[in-house]
Amino acid sequence: MMHEEDKDRKGDTFVTGRLTEIPVKPAEGISKPTFAAGAVLWRGNPADPQVCVIHRPHYDDWSLPKGKLDAGENLLATAVREIWEETGYRVRLGKLLGNVSYPVAGRTKLVWYWTAEVLDGDFEKNSEVNELRWVGWDEAEKLVSYELDREVLAKARKRMSNEPDTRVILVRHGRAHRRANWNGNDSLRPLDKKGRRQAELLVSALEGFRPERIYSAEPVRCQDTVAPLAAELGMDVTVDERFGDEFWISNLVKAKKAFAEVIAEGGVSVICSQGLTIPDLLASLSAKGTLPLDGEINCKKGSAWVLGFNDGVLTTADYYASALPVK
């Protein structure tokens, strides 16, 4: 018998397009939210991949890997943890697909989904999942038990038809001590208590993207924001003045070249920069790419933009307003 939580799983779906975001308050305006996160796992050729569908004996259904948020987690960390617990796979997160919502026992369940490439691992039957199948898109859409899962699969299929070959994660430094209360060199102004907490939580938010290199602008608050991530991944932080606001203002051509060099490296890179540079850079990349970014470009302290590129051209952009826990 199907579990009450998933019986007649219907509801509003607002899976969004190429430009997506998780705001600071992802359930604002929704009473009694329950948060969850998961992914469309894939392997092989992104143009024609195999995707993962799981069978849950407790519910007797076929679904996508996902699970509820633990206290103190952000949604990105939840997705990576739940994938590991249910499937035994280590993955690299990709495109943020958006979320679906449906009523469960007087509450509203919000489930956020990503695409996720399987890197390694092996599936073993467990208390949550007793069977896992790797199938093509058409078979996956037929196999899943719920219409909402079919919609998520359809969105992933569309997005992965142009899977980025490069990702650059632009991080704005965490909150620092107020400039008015700092008498020394502004480049030495450190993170405050909240900023240090933002830096700590960026680790669980960004490590699922499996960064291969980490860069920072010169100010100490930028370096300290990515220091915990670098320590966790066993990497050095390459400090370069060209990624900071002062250089962006004084030598725009060379500043743009610095970012272009990182994009040309391919793979996944993290760059910690500042509040003037990031929106201006995004506007410039958007103007030359295929992804229009209309209106004001958000860039809160401690936020991250995950940008996807194909042959050096911007094609996707996901905005994460905060790495702090959503509840």
N, C-alpha and C positions, 0 to 999 in steps of 0.2 A: 504494500500500500504506500502511496506517495505521502511524504511528510507534509504536515499542515503548512509549514513555512513555504513550500514550493508548489503547493497545489494551485492549479489555475493561475500560474504566474503570468499575470498581465499587468499592464500599467503604462504610464507615460514613458517614452524613451526619448532622451535628448542627447543621443550620441552626435557629436558635432564634427566639423570638418577639419581642414588641414591646420587651421589656427585654433588651438584648444587651450584651456587653462584650468587649473585648480585654484580657486580663489582662497583667500585667507580663511573664509568661513564657507566651506563648500556646501553646507546645508542651510544657508541663510534663507529664512522664510518658510522652512519646512519644520513642522513640529514633530518631535519624537523620532529623529533620524537614527537609523542603524547603518553604520558604514561598513563597506566591504570592498575588496579589490581583487582583481584577477587579471588574466591575460589570455590572448590567443597565442598559444605556443606554436612555433613553426621550426622546421628544419629543411635542409636541402636548398634548392634554387628558389630565391624569393619570388621570382616570376611565376613559378609553378611549384609551390612548396607542399610538403605534407604538414597537416595541422593536427593538433592533439585534442581528442575528445575523451572524457573520463566517465566511467560508470560508478555511481555512488550507491552502494547496497542499502544504506539506511533510508534513502529516498526512492530507490529503484528507478533512477533516471540517468540520462546521458546529458552531460553538461560541460562547461568550460571550467578549468581550474580557477578557483577563487575562494575567499574566506573572509571572515569578519576581522575588523580592526581590533588589535589588542590595545589596552590602555598604554598611553605614552608613545604610540606609533604614529608615523605619517603614512599616507596611503601607498606611497612607493615602497616603503619597507614592508607593508602588509602584503602587497602583490608578490614580492620576491620570496618572503617567508612562506606564504601559502602555497606557492608553486613548488617550493622545495619539499614541504611537508606532504603534499598530496601526490607529487609525481617523482620526487627524487632527482629532479633536474636542476642544474645551475644554468641560469639564463642571462642574456643581455637584453634589458628593456629597450624598446624602440619607440614607436609612435603611441602617444596618448590618444586613444580612440574616443574618449568621452565617458559618459556614464548612462546607466539605465536606472529607473526607479520603479518600485511596485510596493503595494501595501502588504504588510505582514503583521498579523495579530495586533492591529491598532497602531502600528508604527509604519514609517516609510523607510524601506530599505533602499539605499543608494549604493550601487556597485560600479566602481570605476575600472575600466579595462585598458590594457596596453597590448601592443604586439610585443612578442618576446622570442628571441632566437635562442634555441637550445644550444648550449656550449658543450656540456658533458653531463654525466650522471646516468643512473639506471633506475628504471621503475621497478618497485616491488609492491606487491599487494599490501595494503594497510587497512586500518580501521575505517578510513574515510573513502578509499578508492580500491575497488577490487579488480578493475579492468581498465586498460588504457589502449586506445587505438590511434594509430597514425593513418590519416586518410586524406584524400584530396578535398578541395573546397566543396564540390557538389555533394560528395558523400557525407561530409561533416554537417552540412546544412540539413540533410535528410535525417541524420542520426540523432541530433540533439532534440531534447524533449520539449523545448520551450521556444516560442516565437521570438522572445527577446534575445535569446542566444543566436538565433538565425540572423537577426538584425545586426548583432555585434560581428558575427562572422562576415556578413556582407560588407560591413564597413571596413573590416580588416582587409578583406580581399581587394577592395577598391584602393585602399591606401598602399598596400604592398605591391601594387602593379608598378609603382615607381619608388621602390625602397631606396632610401638615401645610401650613398656609398661613404658618407662622412657625417659625423655629428660633432658639433661644437657646443659645449654647455657654458653659457655666459652667466656668471654669478656676480651679483652685486654684493659687495662686502656687507657684513652684519652691522648692527647698530653700534656706533662708537660713542665715546664720551662727547658731550656737547662742545662744539667749537668755541662757544663763548666762555666756557670754563677751562679752556686749554691755553696755556700761555706759551708753550714751546713750539717747536717746528710742527706744522700741521701734518706733515708726512709721518710723524711719530705718534700721532693721536691714536690711542688703543681702543679696542672693543670694550664696551661696557658689559655688565652682567648678562643682559639679554643678547647682546651680540655674540658673546662666548657660547651661550646656549644655542643660538642659531648655527654657529660654526659646528658645534657638536652634532646637531641633528642633520646637518647637511651630509654627514657621512652615510647614514642609513638612506637618505633620500637619493644620493647620487651614485653610490657604489654599485647599484643594480644596473647602471649603464656601462659598467666595466671600463672606466677611463683608462687610457694608455699613457697619458701625460698631463701634467698640471702646470699652468702658468699663472702668474700674478703680476698686477701692477705694483709699483714700488711702495706705496703707503703701507705702513705696518698693519693697518686695519684690513687691508686686502690680503696680505700674506697670512695673517692670523686666521682669516676666515677659511682658507683652504688647508691650513696646517693639519688639523685633525684628519681630514680626508687623506692627505698625503701620508700621514703616519700610519693610518689603517691599511693603506694599499702598498706601503713600503716604497714610496716614490719620493723623489726630490721635487721641490717647487722651483721652477725656472722664473726668476724675477726679471721683469723687463719694463723699463720706464715707458715704453711705447704703448703699453696697454692702459695707461692712466689718463685722467682728465687733463692734467697740465700739458702733456705731450699732444693730446688730441687737439687742444686749443692752439698750441704753438706750432705744430708741424703735422697738419692733417694728412698730407700725402704719405709721409713715412708711417704714421699711426695706422692708416688703412692697410699699408703694405704689411705691417706686422701681423694683423689679423688674417690677411690673405695668405701669408706664409703658413699659419697654423691650419687653415682650411685645406691648403694644398698637401699637407702631411697625410690627410686621410685619417681613417680610424675614428677614435673618440678622444677629444681633448676637452679639458676644463680650463677656462680663463676667468680669473677674478678681476673685475674692473670696477668702474665707478658710475655714479648716477647721471653724469652728462654723456659719457662716452657710449654707454650701452644703447639708449634710445636712438642716438644719432647714427650709430653703426647699423642698427636694425633697419632704420629708415633707408639708409644707403644700400644695404643688401637687398631690401625688398624692392627698391626702385630698379635694381638690375636683375632681379630674379623673376620667379613666376608666382610668388606669393604676396598679394597686396596686404599691407598692414595699414589700415585706415584709422584715422583719429589718433588720440594720445596713446603712446606706447608705455605700458606700465613697467615699473622698475623699482619695486619696493626693496628696502634694505633686507638682505638675507634671501632674496628671491633668485630664481634661476630661469633662464631661457634655454631650452634644448632645441637647437637648430639643426635641421637636416639639409644636406647639400647633395646634389647630383652634378658631377663634373664641375664643381666649384660654384654652382648656382643654387641659391636658397630656394628650397621647395616645401619645407615644413617648418613650423615653429610652435612649440608648446611652452606655455608660461606657467611656472609654479610659484605662486605668490609667497609661499612660506614653507619651510621644512619642519616647522614646529608641529606638534601633534594637533589633529583636528578636533580632539575632545579631551 
